[in-house]
Amino acid sequence: MSTGRGDWFGPEPVRGRGVAQVAALVALVLTGVVLIALPDRDDRVFTLSPEHGPAPLDLVGSILVTAGWLGIVARPLVARRRVGGRAGRRALSVCLFAAGVGVGLIAASIFSQLSWWWAVGAAILVAVQLYFVALSIPPRG
């Protein structure tokens, strides 16, 4: 099912190549997460709330996380016909709703004192993204 227009990942990615690309993007995200998790001296570049604000190393980690995440998110967007055909409308609606809840929990925990609710929101977003990435990888055979 090639589109013939040569999308960002090639005309029709082969399963092995698609898995390798996703693994490289996940490694980029994990490297960024490690940089963000490293302790810093509280020398904030800017402040989001009394308890939150990125240090310079956090910004570098955020850039790596964002770059890897955008690459991961681009896969299902490029292969949206395959993803839509394999998931169905109801599953897509549930995933979009869940992603909205995840983003809302993360935003609420940053701008208020909801300490660990960001982890619940992040887990929801990761689950939705992994579902879409799994659907975007071509089946074997």
PECORGI-V594038 format. One record per backbone hydrogen bond with DSSP energy under -1.0 kcal/mol. NH is the residue of the N-H (numbers start at 0). CO is the residue of the C=O. E is the energy in kcal/mol with one decimal. If there is no record, write none. Layout:
nh: {NH/NH}
co: {CO/CO}
e: {E/E}
//
This chain:
nh: {9/17/18/19/20/21/22/23/24/25/26/27/28/29/30/31/32/33/34/35/36/37/43/44/47/48/58/59/60/61/62/63/64/65/66/67/68/69/70/71/72/73/76/77/78/79/82/83/84/85/86/87/91/92/93/94/95/96/97/98/99/100/101/102/103/104/105/106/107/108/109/110/116/120/121/122/123/124/125/126/127/128/129/130/131/132/133/134/135/136}
co: {6/13/14/15/16/17/18/19/20/21/22/23/24/25/26/27/28/29/30/31/32/33/41/53/51/51/54/55/56/57/58/59/60/61/62/63/64/65/66/67/68/69/72/73/74/76/78/79/80/81/82/83/87/88/89/90/91/92/93/94/95/96/97/98/99/100/101/102/103/104/105/106/113/116/117/118/119/120/121/122/123/124/125/126/127/128/129/130/131/132}
e: {-2.1/-2.7/-2.4/-2.0/-2.3/-2.2/-2.4/-2.2/-2.2/-2.6/-2.2/-1.8/-2.1/-2.8/-2.2/-2.0/-2.4/-2.3/-2.1/-2.3/-2.2/-1.2/-1.3/-3.4/-2.5/-2.0/-1.9/-1.7/-2.4/-2.6/-2.1/-2.1/-2.7/-2.7/-2.6/-2.5/-2.7/-2.7/-1.8/-2.1/-3.0/-2.0/-1.3/-2.8/-2.2/-1.1/-2.6/-3.0/-2.4/-2.0/-2.2/-1.8/-2.0/-2.6/-2.5/-2.4/-2.4/-2.3/-2.7/-2.6/-2.0/-2.1/-2.6/-2.6/-2.3/-2.5/-2.1/-2.7/-2.6/-2.0/-1.6/-2.1/-2.8/-2.1/-2.8/-2.4/-2.2/-2.3/-2.6/-2.3/-2.3/-2.6/-2.8/-2.0/-2.1/-2.8/-2.6/-1.7/-1.4/-1.1}
//
